[in-house]
Amino acid sequence: MANNESDFFDLSRTRPLDQMLWLENALQE
């Protein structure tokens, strides 16, 4: 999980739109 969290935070910095899409998908599941 730690690695996934790190990737998530990297995306939040470099590609905020991808972060939002990721959050949407996570909430839908």
ROKE-170854 format. One line per 3 residues: number of its first residue (from 1); for each residue x, y, z of N, C-alpha, C, CB. Coordinates in steps of 0.1 Angstrom, whole numbers, plus 2048, in hexadecimal, padded with zeros to 3 digits. Each point is the difference from the previous one (the first is absolute). Glycine has a CB too. Layout:
BEGIN
NUM> X:Y:Z:X:Y:Z:X:Y:Z:X:Y:Z | ...
***
This chain:
BEGIN
1> 808:7F4:800:7F8:80C:800:809:80D:800:7EE:7F3:80C | 81D:80C:7FB:809:80C:801:804:804:7F2:808:7F9:816 | 7FB:7FE:7E1:805:804:7F3:7F4:806:7F8:811:7ED:800
4> 7E4:80E:801:7F4:805:7FA:7FD:80E:804:7F7:7E9:7FD | 80B:819:810:7FD:80E:806:80A:80A:7FA:7F7:7F6:815 | 816:805:7EA:80A:809:7FB:7FD:804:7F2:811:7F5:80F
7> 7EB:801:7E9:7FD:803:7F2:7F4:80A:7FF:808:7E9:7F9 | 7EF:815:810:7F4:808:800:804:80F:803:7F2:7ED:808 | 817:815:802:804:80D:803:808:806:7F5:800:7FA:818
10> 808:7FE:7E1:808:805:7F4:7F6:805:7F6:813:7F0:804 | 7E2:809:7F9:7F7:804:7F6:7F8:80D:804:7FD:7E8:7FA | 801:819:813:7F9:80C:805:808:80C:7FE:7F4:7F2:811
13> 819:80D:7EE:808:80C:7FE:802:802:7F1:80C:7FB:816 | 7F6:7FB:7E2:803:802:7F2:7F4:800:7F7:815:7F5:804 | 7E0:803:800:7F4:800:7F8:7F4:800:808:80C:7F4:7EF
16> 7F0:818:816:7F4:801:809:7F3:7FA:7FA:80B:815:80A | 7F4:7EC:7E9:7F4:7FB:7F9:7FF:7F1:802:800:812:7EF | 80C:7E7:810:800:7F2:802:7FD:7FC:80E:811:7FE:7EE
19> 7F3:80B:81B:7FD:7FD:80F:7F1:801:801:816:80A:808 | 7E3:7FF:7F2:7F2:801:802:7F9:7F4:7FA:801:819:7FF | 803:7E3:7F5:7FA:7F4:7FA:802:7F4:809:804:80A:7E9
22> 808:7F5:81D:804:7F4:808:7F6:800:80C:818:801:7F9 | 7E6:80B:80D:7F7:801:80C:7F2:7FC:7FC:80F:813:80A | 7EC:7F2:7EB:7F3:7FC:7FB:7FE:7F1:7FF:7FF:816:7F4
25> 80B:7E4:805:7FF:7F1:7FF:801:7F9:80D:80B:803:7EA | 7FD:802:81F:801:7FA:80D:7F3:801:808:819:805:800 | 7E0:806:7FF:7F4:802:807:7F5:7F8:7FA:807:817:806
28> 7F9:7E7:7ED:7F6:7F8:7FA:801:7F1:803:7FF:811:7EE | 80D:7EA:815:802:7F2:803:7FD:7FE:80F:811:7FE:7EE
***
